[in-house]
Amino acid sequence: MKSMLSKYADLLVRYCLDVKEGEKVYVRTTTLAESLAREVYRAVIRAGGIVEVELDFREKNRILLNEAINDQQLLHMPTLYNKAINEFDCFLYIRAPFNLREDQNIQPEKSKIRKESQKHILKTYFERTATRDLKRNLCQFPTIANAQEAGMSLEEYEEFIFNACKLNEEDPIQAWLDVRNSQQKMVDLLNKRTKIRYLGEGIDIEFSTKGRTWINSDGQTNMPSGEVYTSPVEDSVNGVIHFSFPGVYMGHEVEDVTLWVKDGWIEKWEAKRGKDFLDQVFQIEGARRFGEAAIGTNYNIDKLTKNILFDEKIGGTVHMAIGQSYLQAGGKNQSTIHWDMITEMRNGGIILADDEKIYENGVFLF
């Protein structure tokens, strides 16, 4: 395990963040991922970087939201996090949750105040990461909570993560460079087109990408990755889309979500389960427009785990995100949320680009 974590840390530091001598690196995770944090710390030091590590404890956010006695406590932005987002060169967030439902059943009024307090820092975060002025990577450490959610043993989940990240390859960095080269062909094609249409079971939705850029997600901002994505022109999205995969956001699960869209505005929504939560989410500013449209290309990820870091990359799926757009893609929608919802395309799904079929049954036709 230590050997694999060393390999993981080397990939994160040398490839994902590409740490240079003298660069400041902020690492945030929970105490559960101390073993990986140690190896990342070691790798950054060896690369000549300056590193700060923050380890969160169980129910930290829940305690704040439930116990705060005044707004000042909720509005306070943690000093190290604030400084890192504004001034550091690299930010690594290692997801390692204790309990995926920790933030359920918290007081909504306090949660709203907390979200409002983060608007300014989120704006800075999106601006700096869009230009790689802040090199950011989001990755996963295997925990029992995630393994249970995925329906796996912890050992199975560890192997799932390592395989998805190509850590079983002799040279993981070269493996991700190969992904970059392969996906660049997809991006080059999509960037020559301006009208995209997804067709499938319960899906007939189209949007414009005129003036927008498709991005090659090659593992540098997310590990694992394996997707190409853009931000559609906000008022160009029209049609209906059914998301066949369950969605999880802030500990709440929704199932069989269908959205009806006109001129970029989500006019109507239904869900087999979790509609009450959807009703709340769509009250959030910017949530009723799309911030992302994407195509998953990581065929090493072939099963649902209810972890969006992996699920949105499933080869043979597409996803669209409500809320915040990507500045680097040219998106303009702003919101405090960004929620990816995924649907199957391996069952006859088609993608048209300027009315030409470029994708069918989960694969590109070139």
N, C-alpha and C positions, 0 to 999 in steps of 0.2 A: 504493500500500500504506500509506504514512504517513497519507494522508487517511482511509482505512478504519480504521486503528488508532486514530486520533484520535476517530473516530465511536464505535468500540467502547469506548474508555476513557470517553468522555462518558456512554454508556449505563450502564457499570458503576458510575461514581461518582455520577452524578446520579439514576439510577433504581434500580439494584440495591441499592446501599449507602445511597443518599440521604444523602450526607455533609453534615453541618452544620458551620458555623464552630466551630472549637475542638475538634472530635472527633478522636480518635486512631485512625489507620488503619494496620493491619499488612498488608503485601502480601508474599506468599510465592510464588516460582516458581523456575524454573531459569534459568541464563544464556542458554538458547536464546530465552527470551521477553523479553530485555532491551528490545527495541524497544517492546513493549506496556507493559512496566513503566514505561518513561520517560514514555509518554503518560498512564498512570494517575497517576504521580507529579505530572505537570503539572496534570492535572485536579483532583486532591485539593488541591494548593496553591491553585489558582484558586478552589476552593470554600471556602477558609479552614481546611482541615483540617491536622492534623499527621501526617506520614506516615513510616513506617519500611519499608524494603524489604529482603528477604532473598532472595538468589539462590543456589540450591543448584547444586553442580557434579555432573558425571557420577559415578555409582556411590557417592555419599556414604553412603547407608544400607548398601549392600553392604560397603563397606570397614569400617564400624563393626562389622557383624555377623560378618564373617570374621576381623577382626584384633584384636578386643577380647580383652584378657588377663585381665580380671576383671569381676565382676558390677557393680561400681561404675560402670564405663564404660557398661554397657548400661542401668543404671537412671537415669543422669543425664538430666534433661529440659533441652533447650536454653533458655538464659536468656531470650532475646527472645521465643521462642514461648510460654514459660510465662507471662511477664508480659503478653503480648498477650491470651492466652485468658482470663486472670484480670481484666485491667484495661482493655484497649482497648475502643473503641466499635465498630470495624468490622474485619472480617477478609476479605481477598480472597485466594483461592487460585487462581492461574492454572496450570492443568495444562500442562506442556510437557516431556514425557519425552524422554530421549535414547534409551532402549532399554526396551521394555515387558517384557523378560524379565530385567531387572537383578537382581531379587530372587529369581530361581529358584536352586535348588541351594545355598541358604545353610544353615548349621547350625541344625536345628530347635530344639535346646535354647536357643541364644542368642536365636533369634527369639521363643520363648515368654517368656523373661525380659524381652525388650524390650516385648512386648505387655502383660505384667503391669505394667510400669513406667508404662504410659500410662493405666491404669484411672482414676486420680484426675483427670487432666487431661481425659479424655474425658467424665467425669461433669460436670465444670464446663462443658465445651464444649456438651454437649447441654442442660444446664439454662439456660445463658445464651442460646443460639441459639433455644431454644424460646419465649422471651419477647421476642426481638429486643433484649434488653439488649446482646447482641453481634450486630450486624448482619453476617451472613456471606453471601458469595457464592462459588460455585465456577464457574469458567469454563475455556475451552480456548484455547490458542494452537496454531496449526497447526505440527506438526513432521513430519519425514520418517517417524519411527517410527509415528506415528498414521496418516499417509497410507498407508503400506505395509500396516498392519494392516487398513485399510478397503478396500484394493485400488484406491487412487486415486493419481494424481500429486499432488505437493504443491500445485500450482496448483488442481487440482480440489478438493482437501481444503480449501484456504483458502476457496474459493467456497461449498463445502458448509457450513462453519462460519458464514460471514457470512450466508448465506441462512437457516440455522436460527435465528440470533439476530436476524433481521429487520433486519440492517444495510443491506440494499439498499432498505429503505423510506425514503421521504423524511423521516419522523419516527419513528425506531425506538421512542422512548419512548411515543408515542401508540399505536403498533402493539401494544405490550405492555399498555398500559392497555385496549385493545380485547379482548385475550386474557383479561385479568382479568375484564372484564364478561361475556364469553361463558361462561367456566368457572364463574362464580358461580351461573349457573342450574343447572349440574350439581351443584354442591356443595349448593345449597339443597334440591334434590330428595333427594339421598342422605342429607342430615342429618335428613330427616323419616322415614327408614326405619331398621330395625334388623337386618334379615336380608338378606344379600347372597349370591348364588349365581352362580358362573362356570360356564358350560357350553360345551363345544366339543370339538374332536378330542382325545381323551385327557384331557379335563378335566371333572370334576364335583366341585366343591369349594364348600362354603358356610361362612359365618362370621357371627358377630354383631358389630354395631357399636354395641350399646346402651351409652350412656355415653361413646362415643368421638366424635371430630369429624373430618369430612372436610375436608381443607385444599385451598385454591385455590393451586396452585403457578404463579405468574404471572411468574416470571423474577427475583424479588428474591433468592431463595436459591440458585438455579441459573440460569446463563445458557449455553445456552438452557434454557427450561423448556417447559411444556405438558403438564401432568398434574394429576389430582386424586388425593389419596391419604389414607389413614388407617392407624391401627394396629388390627387386629382384636382383639377380646377374646381373650386368650391361649389359654384352654382351649376356645374355641368352634369352632375350625377342624376340619372333618371332610371327608374325601373323598380324591380323588386329583387330582393336577395334573401334566400333562406340559408341560415347557418346550421349545417348538419351536425357539427361538433358542439358539445357543451362548452359554455364560456364561464370563466371564473374571474371575478374582479372584487378586490377588497374582501375576500373571504366569502363572497356570495356567488352562488352558482345559478346559471340560467340554462335553459335547454330548449332546443327547437325554436330559435329566435327567427322571426321574419320581419324585414323592414321594407316599407314602401316609401320611395323617394321621388320627389318632384323638384326639378331645378336645384338640386343639391340639398334640399331640406327634407329631413325625415318626418313625413307627415303622419305615419301610422306604424305601430309595432305590435307584435304578438309574440307570446312565448308559451310553450307548454308548461314550463316551470320557471318561476322567478320574475313574472311580469311586474309585480309590485316593486321589485328592486329596479327594474328597467324604468318604471315610471319616475322613480326618484332621480336616476342618473340623467334622464332626458330633461330634467329641470336645471341642470348645470349649464352654465354659459358655454356655448360652443360645442355642446355634446350632440346636437342634432345635425351636425355636418360631418363629413368624412375628412380625416386627416391623412389617411393612407390607403393605398391599394397595393397588393403584393401577391407574389407567387412563390410558394415554398418549393425548394429544390434539393433538400437534404434527404436522400433516400436511405441513409443509415437510420433515420428516425421514421419508423414505420408503424408506430402505435400511439394512441392518445395517452398522455400522462397527466392531463389537467394542469400542466405547467406551460404557460404561454411561451417561455423562452425556448422550449422544444417544439411544442405543438404547432406554432405558426410556421415552423421550418419544414414540416412533414412534406416529403416529396410527393407531388400529386395533389396538392391542395392550393387554394387561394384564400386570402383573408383581406378584410377591410377593417379599418380602425375608425371608430368614432372619436371626435375630439381633436386634440392638438396635431397640427401638421408638422412636417419636417421642413425646416428652413432650407436645408441643403438641397432639397428637391424642388424648392420654389413655392412651398405651401404657405398659405396666409391665415388659415384658421387657427385661433388661439383658444385654449381651454386648459383647465387644471387636470383634465383626464386624457388618457390615450388608451383606449380599450380595443384590442384586436379580437375579431370574431372570425372563425375559420369554417370553411365548407369544403366538402369532398368534390374532387374533379375526376377521379379515376373511374367513375361510373358513367362515362359518356360526356363529361364536361368538355367544353370548347372555349377557346379564347380567339376572338377576332381582333385584328389590328388593322385599322382602315379597311374593314370588310374582308380582309384576307385571313383565312384560318392558319394560325401559327402554332396551335397547341390543341391536343386532343387526348382524352383519357389519361391525363396526368403527366404528359410529357410534351416538350417542344418538338415540332416537326422539322428539325434540322440537326 
